């Protein structure tokens, strides 16, 4: 059985005030905020923007450098072969 509704109006509901926005409202024109945007002709382009091959090449080089460092540190620590 459900609880009967209160007929007296003494009970007040606590309604919180609306929170202030942390950021100002964004314009409806979101074209300039897209993450996949084209650069303007007057905007300077960085090194990684001019040479797109640098990002994957540096990723591969970093993985190889860590692998070589692992082998060298194992050898320096006294391991005969790294994969024993």
C-alpha positions as a Markdown table, in Angstrom:
| # | Residue | x | y | z |
|---|---|---|---|---|
| 1 | Unk | 0.0 | 0.0 | 0.0 |
| 2 | Unk | 1.3 | 3.4 | -0.9 |
| 3 | Unk | 1.8 | 6.3 | 1.5 |
| 4 | Unk | -1.1 | 8.8 | 1.3 |
| 5 | Unk | -0.3 | 12.2 | -0.1 |
| 6 | Unk | 0.1 | 15.1 | 2.3 |
| 7 | Unk | -2.8 | 17.5 | 2.3 |
| 8 | Unk | -1.2 | 20.3 | 4.2 |
| 9 | Unk | 1.2 | 22.7 | 2.4 |
| 10 | Unk | 3.7 | 23.1 | 5.3 |
| 11 | Unk | 6.2 | 20.8 | 3.6 |
| 12 | Unk | 8.6 | 22.8 | 1.4 |
| 13 | Unk | 10.7 | 21.3 | -1.3 |
| 14 | Unk | 14.4 | 22.3 | -1.4 |
| 15 | Unk | 15.0 | 23.3 | -5.0 |
| 16 | Unk | 18.6 | 24.2 | -5.6 |
| 17 | Unk | 19.5 | 27.4 | -7.4 |
| 18 | Unk | 20.8 | 27.0 | -11.0 |
| 19 | Unk | 24.6 | 26.7 | -11.1 |
| 20 | Unk | 26.7 | 29.3 | -12.8 |
| 21 | Unk | 28.3 | 28.2 | -16.0 |
| 22 | Unk | 32.1 | 27.6 | -15.9 |
| 23 | Unk | 32.6 | 28.8 | -19.5 |
| 24 | Unk | 30.8 | 31.4 | -21.5 |
| 25 | Unk | 28.2 | 30.1 | -23.9 |
| 26 | Unk | 29.5 | 29.0 | -27.3 |
| 27 | Unk | 28.3 | 30.5 | -30.5 |
| 28 | Unk | 26.1 | 28.5 | -32.7 |
| 29 | Unk | 28.7 | 28.8 | -35.5 |
| 30 | Unk | 31.1 | 25.9 | -34.4 |
| 31 | Unk | 33.0 | 25.7 | -37.7 |
| 32 | Unk | 36.0 | 27.6 | -36.2 |
| 33 | Unk | 36.1 | 25.3 | -33.2 |
| 34 | Unk | 36.4 | 22.0 | -35.1 |
| 35 | Unk | 39.3 | 19.7 | -34.2 |
| 36 | Unk | 39.7 | 18.7 | -37.8 |
| 37 | Unk | 40.2 | 22.2 | -39.2 |
| 38 | Unk | 42.3 | 23.5 | -42.1 |
| 39 | Unk | 44.9 | 26.1 | -41.3 |
| 40 | Unk | 44.5 | 29.6 | -42.6 |
| 41 | Unk | 47.1 | 30.8 | -45.2 |
| 42 | Unk | 48.4 | 33.4 | -42.7 |
| 43 | Unk | 48.6 | 30.9 | -39.8 |
| 44 | Unk | 52.1 | 29.6 | -39.1 |
| 45 | Unk | 52.5 | 25.8 | -39.6 |
| 46 | Unk | 54.8 | 23.9 | -37.3 |
| 47 | Unk | 57.4 | 21.3 | -38.1 |
| 48 | Unk | 55.0 | 18.4 | -37.6 |
| 49 | Unk | 52.4 | 20.1 | -39.7 |
| 50 | Unk | 54.8 | 20.5 | -42.6 |
| 51 | Unk | 56.2 | 17.0 | -42.4 |
| 52 | Unk | 53.5 | 14.6 | -41.6 |
| 53 | Unk | 55.8 | 11.6 | -41.7 |
| 54 | Unk | 57.7 | 12.8 | -38.6 |
| 55 | Unk | 55.1 | 11.6 | -36.1 |
| 56 | Unk | 55.1 | 7.9 | -37.1 |
| 57 | Unk | 58.9 | 8.0 | -37.7 |
| 58 | Unk | 59.6 | 9.3 | -34.2 |
| 59 | Unk | 57.2 | 6.8 | -32.8 |
| 60 | Unk | 59.1 | 3.9 | -34.4 |
| 61 | Unk | 62.4 | 5.4 | -33.4 |
| 62 | Unk | 61.3 | 5.7 | -29.7 |
| 63 | Unk | 60.2 | 2.1 | -29.6 |
| 64 | Unk | 63.5 | 0.9 | -31.1 |
| 65 | Unk | 65.4 | 3.1 | -28.7 |
| 66 | Unk | 63.6 | 1.7 | -25.7 |
| 67 | Unk | 64.2 | -1.9 | -26.9 |
| 68 | Unk | 67.9 | -1.3 | -27.5 |
| 69 | Unk | 68.2 | 0.4 | -24.0 |
| 70 | Unk | 66.5 | -2.7 | -22.5 |
| 71 | Unk | 69.0 | -5.0 | -24.1 |
| 72 | Unk | 72.0 | -2.8 | -23.1 |
| 73 | Unk | 70.9 | -2.4 | -19.5 |
| 74 | Unk | 70.3 | -6.1 | -19.2 |
| 75 | Unk | 73.8 | -6.8 | -20.6 |
| 76 | Unk | 75.4 | -4.2 | -18.3 |
| 77 | Unk | 73.6 | -5.6 | -15.3 |
| 78 | Unk | 75.4 | -8.9 | -15.9 |
| 79 | Unk | 73.0 | -10.9 | -18.0 |
| 80 | Unk | 74.8 | -13.2 | -20.5 |
| 81 | Unk | 72.0 | -12.9 | -23.0 |
| 82 | Unk | 69.0 | -10.7 | -22.7 |
| 83 | Unk | 66.5 | -13.5 | -23.5 |
| 84 | Unk | 67.7 | -16.3 | -21.3 |
